[in-house]
Amino acid sequence: MKMSPAGETRIWTTLDFDRDGKQHDWLRLPFSTDQSAYGVIPIPITCIRNGVGPTALLIAGNHGDEYEGQVALGKLARRLEPLDMRGRILILPALNYPAVVAGTPLPRRRRQSQSPVPGRGEWHSNPDDRPLCHLGSAFDG
């Protein structure tokens, strides 16, 4: 199985972003805890590709308690087929997976992030959120 780096980041996946078809997998963000030095934060991803064309990145779940986008992108990932489109669509229905699982805006946080993408602003200064900083840098254009 080929391991594809997701840009210049520690996040990795086995997805082949250049392969035509529909693939479901996880982005894996390495994260050590007291329970395991080899843990990861899983981030679900669907890659749908049909030939050459533009790439669209669809994200929901930045805040774990905002369910509408998560539900909509989950349905889209299941229903959209490669023959329905041209190009590539990357769907991340639960970008901040720990917050999505907890059903809270942000894991271990009391303050609201002012940034639409984790890894910006105050996220960099909080030691508890250091692994989540990699999410923002992975998707920084």
C-alpha positions, 0 to 999 in steps of 0.5 A, a space after each residue: 500500500 502506498 503512503 501519500 503525504 498530505 502536503 508538508 505535514 506530519 499528517 499521512 494517509 494511504 489515499 492516492 489522490 491521483 487515482 480515479 474513483 471513490 476512496 474513503 480513508 482517514 488522514 492520520 495525525 500522529 499524537 502521543 498521549 499517556 495511553 500510547 506513544 504511537 497514537 493518531 487523531 483520525 480525520 475521515 476523508 473521501 476522495 472522489 476523482 474523475 479525470 483531469 479538472 479542478 479540485 474542490 475541498 469541502 470541510 465540516 466539523 471544525 466545531 464538533 457541535 455544528 452538525 448540519 455540515 457534517 451530516 450534509 457532507 457525509 450524505 454527499 460522500 456516500 451519494 456522489 459517484 465519479 461519473 457524476 463529476 469531472 475533476 476531484 472532490 476532497 470531503 472532510 466531514 469531521 475535520 476536528 474529529 476529537 471535537 466531533 466525537 465529543 459533540 463540543 465546539 473544541 476539545 479541551 478548550 474554553 475559548 472560541 477560535 476566531 479562525 475558520 481553520 484550526 491552526 490559526 490565531 490562538 490555536 498556536 499558543 495553547 499547548 493542549 491544541 498543538 496537534 490540531 495546529 497541523 490541521 490548519 497547516 495541512 490545508 493552508 493554501 
